[in-house]
Amino acid sequence: MSAANNTGKVLLMGNPNVGKSVFFTQLTGIHAISSNYAGTTVSYMEGKLKLCESFENADREFILTDVPGTYSLKPVSEAETVAARFLGDGADAVVCVLDASNLERNLHLALDLRQYDIPVIYVLNLIDVAARRGINIKAKLLSDELGAPVIPTVAVKKQGLDQLKKQLETILYGKETQKGVEPTERSSVVSCENCVSCPSKSDCDLWSTAREITGRVSCKEGLGRSFLDKLGDIMMKPFPGLPIAILITALLIGFLVGAGETLRKYLLEPLVEHIIVPFFEKLFSSFISEGVLLNILVGEYGIFVISFEWILAAILPYVFLFYAAFSFLEDSGYLPRISVLFDNIMRKIGVQGGSLIYAMMGFGCAVPAIIGTRAATSRKERIVISTAVCFAIPCISQTGALISLLSGYAWWMFPVMLLFMLFIFVITALIAGKIVKGKVDPLLIELPHLLIPEPKAYAKKLTARMKHFLLEAEFPMMVAIVIAATLKETGAIDKISDFAAPLMSHWLGLPAEAVEGLLLGIIRREMSVMPLLALDLTAFQAFTGGVVSLLYLPCMAVFGTLVKEFGLKISVAISVSTIVIALTVGGVINQLGQFINLHGFFY
């Protein structure tokens, strides 16, 4: 038997926000491969399935595929289309994750799966949340109704995981067959006579069947709603939802700026200046004589100087703190609620409230934010929000660099920059919405439960994100630093600065050497800011330089993602526009600042 034929496939399916990713991690480990489905830009995760025991045919491996979340097998988005195509391609088994606290809605997909002749295991997840709401579900009775195993679980606490693994082993290695009637009989249970559009003549009655089954297998005790449930509801109302959102935003900014500055000034900068850099200076000086090579390595702009000053001291603390805060908000279930809260406002600028989630993801990195828009139901919304992210949302590395640049002059300068970002985001979305043809569908978003994140799952996610940042971002940043050191120590930057002096000095009001940021920003966005830290700037120059950096060309990784998602024409249009707007707006700010003497205001 060939290796290909000896590898089986298991699909992990379910509605969005039911805990699929937690099961995927626990069943495969955190090492996974992300791929695009053939002919689409929709990605999915694959990993080797790890089970408990050895069976007679245990030499056969199985790949677990985390299928994009879907509500139905009659798709309305590209991600849902891919989910249906996975089933059409066939599999050895399906693990369908159900939300115990929203069983009726989840049963629509569960019933839909019965039209496929594939063994299914239903995982009844979030039973702790259901219990908190006074919902009791009879898993054995639900199993009889669905004609398949039903395993109660709490994924983040690994409750029920061993039972799931054993049931998978039983099905995959042929110890017993799945109970229940044949697919044709299952379909006839929910068939309808007059709906010619239903592929299996079953879709019309799926919701009513789901409602009937839910009524038979669950009961609700007379418990009052918990504090977290009530808080989750009021967070979506203008009052007190808006004050809560403002408070959380203020706390987030204060946490990033305050804690980041503390780590940078009192821990990382002393570590770099007094221990790390002197160590490498002594090391290289011991066997390399003075000259260009030694300067490139440990000179003022040396690789082993600015790499630690820029990456370790000026960027890394803000990256870590942002991911710590963002992961907490994400796992708590707050982000979808803020999308609902601001949906009416977002619609006025041409996108739906759910686009706020992509914008927030952009503060981590624009690449996953742009990829995340695949869940949007219209191409227009994808292009509009991706354009706004490229113009107005700095990645966390660039945000950290901006904080390092601006907070040294006045505490309020970075908040002012955030207001400027918001202004640019709104203007960009409005203009792009007028240019791009198409429609924006109404907001349809899954509202996960408001929870206190489980510590182990939270720590694992934070660790994975930091590892991903270090693996994905470190190499391009090091390339930029090598270029910066070489340009500086060979004198090439002086020639480039002389050539760019009219643009940099006369129009933007920056030292000619600031052109280095425009060169390095092509590789990584934060590198458009870092050279400014080494220059003796006024506060107004620092703000102007920060604006130019914010609006400047997306880095190579973002450009590549834009090409992949929307094609070369749109990608070039966005990139050229960012360069033109960055230089135009930066110059206008400088000229107006000189005209009305804003230099004094920034002191």
C-alpha positions as CSV (number, residue, x, y, z in Angstrom):
1,M,0.0,0.0,0.0
2,S,1.4,3.4,-0.9
3,A,2.0,6.1,1.7
4,A,-0.7,8.2,0.1
5,N,-3.3,5.4,0.3
6,N,-2.2,4.6,3.9
7,T,-3.1,8.1,5.1
8,G,-6.6,8.7,6.1
9,K,-8.6,12.0,6.6
10,V,-10.7,13.2,9.5
11,L,-12.7,16.5,9.2
12,L,-13.2,18.8,12.2
13,M,-16.4,20.8,11.6
14,G,-18.8,23.1,13.3
15,N,-20.2,26.6,13.5
16,P,-17.8,29.4,14.2
17,N,-16.8,30.0,17.8
18,V,-17.7,26.5,19.2
19,G,-14.1,25.6,20.2
20,K,-12.9,23.8,17.1
21,S,-9.4,25.3,17.2
22,V,-9.0,24.1,20.8
23,F,-9.9,20.5,19.8
24,F,-7.5,20.8,16.8
25,T,-4.6,21.8,19.1
26,Q,-5.3,19.1,21.6
27,L,-5.8,16.3,19.0
28,T,-2.7,17.3,16.9
29,G,-0.4,19.4,19.0
30,I,0.4,23.0,18.2
31,H,2.4,22.1,15.1
32,A,0.2,22.4,12.1
33,I,0.3,23.2,8.4
34,S,-1.8,26.0,6.9
35,S,-2.8,25.5,3.3
36,N,-5.2,27.0,0.7
37,Y,-8.0,24.9,-0.7
38,A,-7.4,24.3,-4.4
39,G,-8.8,27.0,-6.6
40,T,-9.5,29.3,-3.6
41,T,-7.8,31.7,-1.2
42,V,-9.5,30.1,1.8
43,S,-7.0,28.5,4.2
44,Y,-7.4,25.6,6.6
45,M,-5.2,23.8,9.1
46,E,-4.0,20.3,8.9
47,G,-2.1,18.2,11.5
48,K,-1.4,14.6,12.3
49,L,-4.1,13.1,14.4
50,K,-2.7,11.7,17.7
51,L,-4.8,9.0,19.3
52,C,-4.4,6.9,22.5
53,E,-3.8,3.3,21.8
54,S,-2.4,0.9,19.2
55,F,-4.8,-1.1,17.0
56,E,-4.3,-3.8,14.5
57,N,-4.1,-1.3,11.7
58,A,-2.5,1.4,13.8
59,D,0.3,1.9,11.2
60,R,-2.2,3.9,9.2
61,E,-2.0,7.6,9.9
62,F,-4.8,10.1,9.9
63,I,-4.7,13.8,9.1
64,L,-7.1,16.0,11.0
65,T,-8.4,19.0,8.9
66,D,-9.8,22.0,10.8
67,V,-12.5,23.0,8.2
68,P,-13.5,26.7,8.1
69,G,-16.5,27.3,10.4
70,T,-19.9,27.0,8.7
71,Y,-23.5,27.4,9.7
72,S,-24.9,25.4,6.8
73,L,-23.9,23.3,3.9
74,K,-25.7,25.7,1.6
75,P,-22.9,28.3,1.7
76,V,-23.2,32.1,1.5
77,S,-19.4,32.9,1.8
78,E,-16.3,31.5,0.3
79,A,-15.2,29.9,3.6
80,E,-18.6,28.0,3.8
81,T,-18.2,26.9,0.2
82,V,-14.9,25.3,1.0
83,A,-16.4,23.6,4.0
84,A,-19.0,21.9,1.8
85,R,-16.4,21.0,-0.8
86,F,-14.3,19.2,1.9
87,L,-17.3,16.9,2.6
88,G,-17.8,16.4,-1.1
89,D,-14.2,15.2,-1.4
90,G,-14.9,12.5,1.2
91,A,-13.4,11.5,4.5
92,D,-12.9,8.6,6.9
93,A,-14.8,10.4,9.7
94,V,-16.2,13.8,10.8
95,V,-15.9,15.3,14.2
96,C,-18.7,17.9,14.5
97,V,-18.5,20.3,17.4
98,L,-21.8,21.5,18.9
99,D,-22.3,24.4,21.3
100,A,-24.3,23.0,24.2
101,S,-25.6,26.4,25.1
102,N,-27.0,27.0,21.6
103,L,-28.0,23.5,20.6
104,E,-30.9,24.3,18.3
105,R,-28.7,26.5,16.0
106,N,-25.9,24.0,15.9
107,L,-28.2,21.1,15.2
108,H,-29.0,22.5,11.8
109,L,-25.4,21.7,10.6
110,A,-25.5,18.4,12.6
111,L,-28.6,17.3,10.7
112,D,-27.2,18.5,7.4
113,L,-24.2,16.2,7.8
114,R,-26.4,13.1,7.8
115,Q,-27.0,13.3,4.1
116,Y,-23.3,12.2,3.6
117,D,-22.3,8.6,4.0
118,I,-19.5,9.5,6.4
119,P,-19.3,8.4,10.1
120,V,-19.8,11.3,12.4
121,I,-18.9,11.9,16.1
122,Y,-20.8,14.8,17.7
123,V,-18.9,16.7,20.4
124,L,-21.2,18.5,22.8
125,N,-18.9,21.3,23.9
126,L,-19.3,24.1,26.4
127,I,-21.4,22.1,28.7
128,D,-20.1,24.2,31.6
129,V,-21.5,27.3,30.0
130,A,-24.8,25.5,29.4
131,A,-25.0,24.5,33.0
132,R,-24.2,28.1,34.0
133,R,-27.4,29.1,32.1
134,G,-29.4,26.3,33.7
135,I,-29.5,24.1,30.5
136,N,-29.3,20.4,31.0
137,I,-28.8,18.2,27.9
138,K,-29.3,14.4,27.8
139,A,-26.4,13.3,25.7
140,K,-27.5,9.7,25.4
141,L,-30.9,10.8,24.1
142,L,-29.3,13.2,21.7
143,S,-27.1,10.4,20.5
144,D,-30.2,8.3,19.7
145,E,-31.8,11.2,17.9
146,L,-28.7,11.8,15.7
147,G,-27.9,8.1,15.2
148,A,-24.2,8.8,16.2
149,P,-22.0,9.1,19.3
150,V,-22.4,12.3,21.3
151,I,-19.6,13.2,23.8
152,P,-20.1,16.0,26.3
153,T,-16.9,18.1,26.6
154,V,-15.3,21.2,28.0
155,A,-12.5,21.7,25.5
156,V,-10.4,24.2,27.3
157,K,-10.2,21.9,30.4
158,K,-9.7,18.7,28.3
159,Q,-12.9,17.2,29.8
160,G,-14.2,14.5,27.5
161,L,-11.0,14.5,25.3
162,D,-10.1,10.9,26.2
163,Q,-13.6,9.7,25.4
164,L,-13.4,11.5,22.0
165,K,-10.1,9.9,21.2
166,K,-11.4,6.4,22.1
167,Q,-14.5,6.9,19.9
168,L,-12.3,8.0,17.0
169,E,-10.1,4.9,17.4
170,T,-13.2,2.7,17.4
171,I,-14.5,4.2,14.2
172,L,-11.2,4.7,12.3
173,Y,-9.8,1.3,13.1
174,G,-13.0,-0.6,12.4
175,K,-13.8,-2.0,15.9
176,E,-17.4,-1.3,15.4
177,T,-19.6,0.6,12.9
178,Q,-21.5,3.8,13.6
179,K,-24.9,3.1,14.8
180,G,-27.9,4.5,13.1
181,V,-29.9,4.2,9.9
182,E,-28.5,4.4,6.4
183,P,-28.1,7.9,4.8
184,T,-31.1,7.5,2.6
185,E,-33.3,6.8,5.6
186,R,-31.8,9.7,7.6
187,S,-32.7,12.0,4.8
188,S,-36.3,10.8,4.6
189,V,-36.8,11.7,8.2
190,V,-36.7,15.4,7.3
191,S,-37.7,15.4,3.7
192,C,-40.2,17.9,2.2
193,E,-42.4,17.6,-0.9
194,N,-42.5,21.1,-2.4
195,C,-38.9,22.4,-2.1
196,V,-37.2,21.7,-5.4
197,S,-34.1,23.8,-4.4
198,C,-33.1,21.6,-1.6
199,P,-30.2,19.3,-2.7
200,S,-31.5,16.4,-0.6
201,K,-35.1,17.7,-0.2
202,S,-34.4,18.1,3.5
203,D,-33.3,21.7,4.1
204,C,-36.8,23.2,4.5
205,D,-37.5,21.2,7.6
206,L,-34.0,21.1,9.2
207,W,-34.8,24.1,11.5
208,S,-38.1,22.7,12.7
209,T,-36.4,19.3,13.3
210,A,-33.6,20.9,15.2
211,R,-36.2,22.7,17.3
212,E,-38.1,19.5,18.0
213,I,-34.9,17.5,18.9
214,T,-33.7,20.3,21.2
215,G,-37.0,20.3,23.0
216,R,-36.8,16.5,23.6
217,V,-33.2,16.3,24.7
218,S,-32.8,19.5,26.8
219,C,-34.5,21.1,29.7
220,K,-33.9,24.5,31.4
221,E,-33.9,24.9,35.1
222,G,-35.1,28.1,36.7
223,L,-31.7,29.7,37.2
224,G,-31.2,33.4,36.9
225,R,-28.8,34.6,34.3
226,S,-25.2,35.0,35.4
227,F,-23.4,38.2,35.8
228,L,-21.2,37.5,32.8
229,D,-24.3,36.8,30.6
230,K,-25.9,40.1,31.7
231,L,-22.6,42.0,31.2
232,G,-22.3,40.5,27.7
233,D,-25.7,41.9,26.8
234,I,-25.3,45.4,28.1
235,M,-21.9,45.7,26.3
236,M,-23.8,45.8,23.0
237,K,-26.1,48.7,24.1
238,P,-25.2,52.3,23.5
239,F,-25.3,52.8,27.2
240,P,-23.3,51.6,29.0
241,G,-21.7,49.8,26.1
242,L,-20.1,52.9,24.7
243,P,-18.5,54.1,28.0
244,I,-17.3,50.5,28.6
245,A,-15.7,50.4,25.1
246,I,-14.0,53.8,25.8
247,L,-12.8,52.6,29.2
248,I,-11.4,49.4,27.7
249,T,-9.6,51.3,24.9
250,A,-8.1,53.8,27.4
251,L,-6.9,50.9,29.6
252,L,-5.5,49.1,26.6
253,I,-3.5,52.2,25.5
254,G,-2.4,52.9,29.1
255,F,-1.3,49.3,29.5
256,L,0.7,49.3,26.2
257,V,2.3,52.7,26.7
258,G,2.9,52.6,30.5
259,A,4.0,49.0,30.8
260,G,5.9,49.1,27.5
261,E,7.8,52.2,28.5
262,T,8.6,50.7,31.9
263,L,9.9,47.5,30.4
264,R,11.9,49.4,27.8
265,K,13.5,52.0,30.0
266,Y,14.1,50.1,33.2
267,L,14.9,46.6,31.9
268,L,15.6,46.2,28.3
269,E,17.5,49.3,27.4
270,P,19.9,48.9,30.4
271,L,20.3,45.3,29.5
272,V,21.2,46.2,25.9
273,E,23.4,49.2,26.6
274,H,25.4,47.8,29.5
275,I,25.5,44.1,28.9
276,I,24.6,42.8,25.5
277,V,26.2,45.5,23.2
278,P,29.5,45.8,25.3
279,F,29.8,42.0,25.1
280,F,29.6,41.9,21.3
281,E,31.9,45.0,21.0
282,K,34.5,43.2,23.1
283,L,34.0,40.0,21.2
284,F,34.4,41.3,17.6
285,S,37.1,43.8,18.6
286,S,39.3,40.9,19.8
287,F,39.8,39.5,16.3
288,I,38.7,42.2,13.9
289,S,40.7,45.4,13.4
290,E,39.1,48.8,13.2
291,G,37.6,49.6,9.9
292,V,34.4,49.3,7.8
293,L,33.7,45.7,8.7
294,L,34.0,46.3,12.5
295,N,31.7,49.4,12.2
296,I,29.1,47.3,10.2
297,L,29.1,44.8,13.0
298,V,29.4,46.9,16.2
299,G,29.6,50.6,15.1
300,E,27.0,53.2,15.9
301,Y,24.7,51.6,13.3
302,G,26.3,48.2,13.7
303,I,24.2,45.0,13.2
304,F,24.9,43.8,16.7
305,V,24.0,47.2,18.1
306,I,20.8,48.4,16.4
307,S,19.4,44.9,16.1
308,F,19.2,44.8,19.9
309,E,18.3,48.5,20.3
310,W,15.5,48.3,17.7
311,I,14.1,44.8,18.0
312,L,14.7,43.8,21.6
313,A,14.3,47.1,23.4
314,A,12.1,49.2,21.2
315,I,9.7,46.7,19.6
316,L,9.5,43.4,21.5
317,P,7.9,44.7,24.8
318,Y,5.0,46.3,22.9
319,V,4.5,43.2,20.7
320,F,4.3,41.0,23.8
321,L,2.0,43.3,25.7
322,F,-0.3,43.8,22.7
323,Y,-0.7,40.1,22.1
324,A,-1.3,39.6,25.9
325,A,-4.1,42.1,25.8
326,F,-5.6,41.2,22.4
327,S,-5.6,37.4,23.2
328,F,-7.4,38.2,26.5
329,L,-10.1,40.3,24.7
330,E,-10.4,37.6,22.0
331,D,-10.8,34.7,24.4
332,S,-13.2,36.6,26.6
333,G,-15.7,37.1,23.7
334,Y,-15.7,40.8,23.8
335,L,-14.6,41.6,20.2
336,P,-17.8,40.5,18.5
337,R,-19.8,42.5,21.0
338,I,-17.9,45.7,20.1
339,S,-18.6,44.9,16.5
340,V,-22.4,44.8,17.2
341,L,-22.1,48.0,19.3
342,F,-20.5,50.0,16.4
343,D,-22.4,48.4,13.5
344,N,-24.6,51.4,12.8
345,I,-21.5,53.8,12.9
346,M,-19.5,51.4,10.7
347,R,-22.3,51.2,8.1
348,K,-22.2,55.0,7.7
349,I,-18.6,54.6,6.4
350,G,-19.5,51.8,4.1
351,V,-18.6,48.6,6.0
352,Q,-20.4,46.5,8.6
353,G,-19.5,46.3,12.3
354,G,-17.8,42.9,11.9
355,S,-15.0,44.7,10.0
356,L,-13.8,46.1,13.3
357,I,-12.5,42.7,14.2
358,Y,-10.3,42.7,11.1
359,A,-9.1,46.2,11.9
360,M,-8.1,45.1,15.4
361,M,-6.3,42.1,13.9
362,G,-4.4,44.6,11.8
363,F,-2.8,46.0,14.9
364,G,-1.2,42.6,15.3
365,C,-0.3,42.2,11.6
366,A,-2.0,43.3,8.4
367,V,-1.4,39.8,6.8
368,P,-3.8,37.8,9.0
369,A,-6.2,40.8,9.0
370,I,-6.5,40.7,5.2
371,I,-6.7,36.9,5.1
372,G,-9.4,37.1,7.8
373,T,-11.6,39.2,5.5
374,R,-12.3,35.9,3.7
375,A,-15.1,35.4,6.1
376,A,-16.8,38.5,4.8
377,T,-19.8,37.9,2.5
378,S,-18.9,40.4,-0.3
379,R,-15.8,41.1,-2.2
380,K,-16.4,44.9,-1.9
381,E,-16.2,44.7,1.9
382,R,-13.0,42.7,1.7
383,I,-11.3,45.2,-0.5
384,V,-12.6,48.3,1.4
385,I,-11.5,47.0,4.8
386,S,-8.1,45.7,3.5
387,T,-7.4,49.1,2.0
388,A,-8.3,50.8,5.2
389,V,-6.0,48.5,7.2
390,C,-3.1,49.2,4.8
391,F,-3.5,52.9,5.1
392,A,-4.5,53.5,8.7
393,I,-3.6,50.5,10.9
394,P,0.0,50.0,11.9
395,C,1.1,46.5,12.8
396,I,2.1,46.0,16.5
397,S,5.8,46.3,15.7
398,Q,5.2,49.6,14.0
399,T,2.9,50.7,16.8
400,G,5.7,49.9,19.3
401,A,8.2,51.9,17.2
402,L,5.7,54.8,17.1
403,I,5.3,54.7,20.9
404,S,9.0,54.6,21.4
405,L,9.4,57.6,19.0
406,L,6.6,59.8,20.3
407,S,6.3,59.1,24.0
408,G,9.8,60.5,24.5
409,Y,8.5,63.9,23.7
410,A,5.1,64.1,25.4
411,W,2.6,61.5,26.8
412,W,-0.2,62.8,24.7
413,M,1.5,62.5,21.3
414,F,0.7,58.9,20.8
415,P,-3.0,59.3,21.6
416,V,-3.1,62.1,19.1
417,M,-1.6,59.7,16.6
418,L,-4.3,57.2,17.4
419,L,-7.0,59.8,16.6
420,F,-5.2,60.5,13.4
421,M,-5.3,56.8,12.5
422,L,-9.1,56.8,13.2
423,F,-9.6,59.8,10.9
424,I,-7.6,58.2,8.1
425,F,-9.4,54.9,8.6
426,V,-12.8,56.6,8.2
427,I,-11.7,58.7,5.2
428,T,-10.1,55.7,3.4
429,A,-13.2,53.5,4.0
430,L,-15.5,56.2,2.6
431,I,-13.4,56.8,-0.5
432,A,-12.8,53.1,-1.2
433,G,-16.5,52.4,-0.7
434,K,-17.3,54.9,-3.4
435,I,-14.7,53.5,-5.8
436,V,-15.2,49.8,-5.4
437,K,-18.4,48.5,-6.9
438,G,-20.7,46.0,-5.2
439,K,-22.6,45.7,-1.9
440,V,-22.1,45.2,1.8
441,D,-24.3,42.7,3.4
442,P,-26.0,43.2,6.8
443,L,-24.0,42.1,9.9
444,L,-24.3,38.5,10.7
445,I,-21.9,37.6,13.4
446,E,-21.6,34.8,15.9
447,L,-21.7,36.0,19.5
448,P,-19.5,33.7,21.7
449,H,-20.1,33.6,25.4
450,L,-18.5,36.2,27.6
451,L,-16.0,34.3,29.6
452,I,-12.9,34.6,31.8
453,P,-10.2,33.0,29.6
454,E,-9.0,29.7,30.8
455,P,-5.4,30.3,31.9
456,K,-3.7,27.3,30.2
457,A,-5.4,27.8,26.9
458,Y,-4.7,31.6,27.1
459,A,-1.0,31.0,27.8
460,K,-0.7,28.5,25.0
461,K,-2.2,30.9,22.5
462,L,0.0,33.8,23.7
463,T,3.1,31.5,23.4
464,A,2.1,30.4,19.9
465,R,1.6,34.0,18.8
466,M,5.0,35.1,20.1
467,K,6.7,32.2,18.5
468,H,5.0,33.0,15.2
469,F,6.1,36.7,15.5
470,L,9.7,35.7,16.2
471,L,9.8,33.2,13.3
472,E,8.0,35.4,10.8
473,A,9.2,38.9,11.7
474,E,12.8,38.4,12.9
475,F,14.4,37.5,9.5
476,P,12.9,40.4,7.5
477,M,13.8,42.8,10.3
478,M,17.4,41.5,10.4
479,V,17.6,41.9,6.6
480,A,16.6,45.5,7.0
481,I,19.1,46.1,9.8
482,V,21.9,44.6,7.7
483,I,21.0,47.0,4.9
484,A,20.8,49.9,7.3
485,A,24.2,49.2,8.8
486,T,25.7,48.7,5.3
487,L,24.2,52.0,4.0
488,K,25.4,53.9,7.0
489,E,28.9,52.6,7.4
490,T,29.8,52.6,3.7
491,G,28.6,56.2,3.2
492,A,25.9,55.2,0.7
493,I,23.2,56.7,2.9
494,D,24.8,60.1,2.6
495,K,24.6,60.1,-1.2
496,I,21.0,59.0,-1.1
497,S,20.2,61.7,1.4
498,D,21.7,64.4,-0.8
499,F,19.6,63.2,-3.7
500,A,16.4,63.1,-1.5
501,A,17.1,66.4,0.3
502,P,14.5,68.4,-1.6
503,L,11.8,65.9,-0.7
504,M,12.8,65.2,2.9
505,S,14.1,68.5,4.1
506,H,12.1,71.1,2.1
507,W,8.8,69.3,1.7
508,L,8.6,67.0,4.8
509,G,10.7,69.1,7.1
510,L,12.8,66.1,8.2
511,P,16.6,65.6,8.1
512,A,17.7,64.2,4.8
513,E,19.0,61.0,6.6
514,A,15.3,60.1,7.3
515,V,15.1,58.8,3.8
516,E,16.6,55.6,5.2
517,G,13.2,54.9,6.8
518,L,11.5,55.1,3.4
519,L,14.0,52.5,2.0
520,L,13.8,50.1,4.9
521,G,10.0,50.4,5.3
522,I,9.7,48.4,2.0
523,I,11.0,45.4,3.9
524,R,9.1,45.8,7.2
525,R,6.7,48.6,8.2
526,E,8.3,49.3,11.6
527,M,11.6,49.9,9.9
528,S,10.2,53.1,8.4
529,V,10.1,54.4,12.0
530,M,13.3,53.0,13.6
531,P,15.8,55.2,11.8
532,L,14.0,58.3,13.2
533,L,14.9,57.2,16.7
534,A,18.6,57.8,15.9
535,L,18.0,61.3,14.6
536,D,17.9,64.5,16.7
537,L,14.3,65.5,15.9
538,T,12.0,68.1,17.3
539,A,8.6,66.9,18.6
540,F,6.9,68.2,15.5
541,Q,9.3,66.5,13.2
542,A,8.8,63.3,15.1
543,F,5.0,63.6,14.7
544,T,5.4,64.4,10.9
545,G,7.7,61.4,10.5
546,G,5.3,59.2,12.3
547,V,2.5,60.2,10.0
548,V,4.6,59.5,6.9
549,S,5.5,56.1,8.4
550,L,1.9,55.3,9.2
551,L,0.6,55.9,5.7
552,Y,3.6,54.6,3.9
553,L,3.9,51.6,1.6
554,P,2.8,48.2,3.0
555,C,5.8,45.9,3.6
556,M,6.6,43.1,1.2
557,A,4.7,40.5,3.1
558,V,1.5,42.6,3.0
559,F,1.9,43.4,-0.7
560,G,2.3,39.6,-1.4
561,T,-0.8,38.9,0.5
562,L,-2.8,41.6,-1.4
563,V,-1.6,40.1,-4.7
564,K,-2.7,36.7,-3.6
565,E,-6.1,37.8,-2.4
566,F,-7.1,40.5,-4.9
567,G,-4.7,40.4,-7.8
568,L,-1.8,42.5,-9.0
569,K,-3.9,45.5,-10.2
570,I,-5.6,46.2,-6.9
571,S,-2.4,45.5,-5.0
572,V,-0.4,48.0,-7.0
573,A,-3.2,50.6,-6.8
574,I,-3.2,50.3,-3.0
575,S,0.6,50.4,-2.7
576,V,1.1,53.4,-5.0
577,S,-1.7,55.3,-3.3
578,T,-0.1,54.8,0.1
579,I,3.2,56.2,-1.1
580,V,1.6,59.3,-2.7
581,I,-0.8,59.9,0.2
582,A,2.0,59.5,2.8
583,L,4.3,62.0,1.1
584,T,1.5,64.4,0.3
585,V,-0.1,64.4,3.8
586,G,3.3,64.5,5.6
587,G,4.3,67.5,3.5
588,V,1.0,69.3,4.0
589,I,1.3,68.8,7.8
590,N,4.8,70.2,7.7
591,Q,3.9,73.2,5.6
592,L,0.8,74.0,7.6
593,G,2.8,73.5,10.8
594,Q,5.4,76.0,9.7
595,F,2.7,78.5,8.5
596,I,0.8,78.5,11.8
597,N,3.8,77.8,14.0
598,L,2.7,74.4,15.3
599,H,6.3,73.7,16.3
600,G,5.8,75.6,19.6
601,F,2.5,73.6,20.3
602,F,4.4,70.3,20.3
603,Y,6.7,71.3,23.1
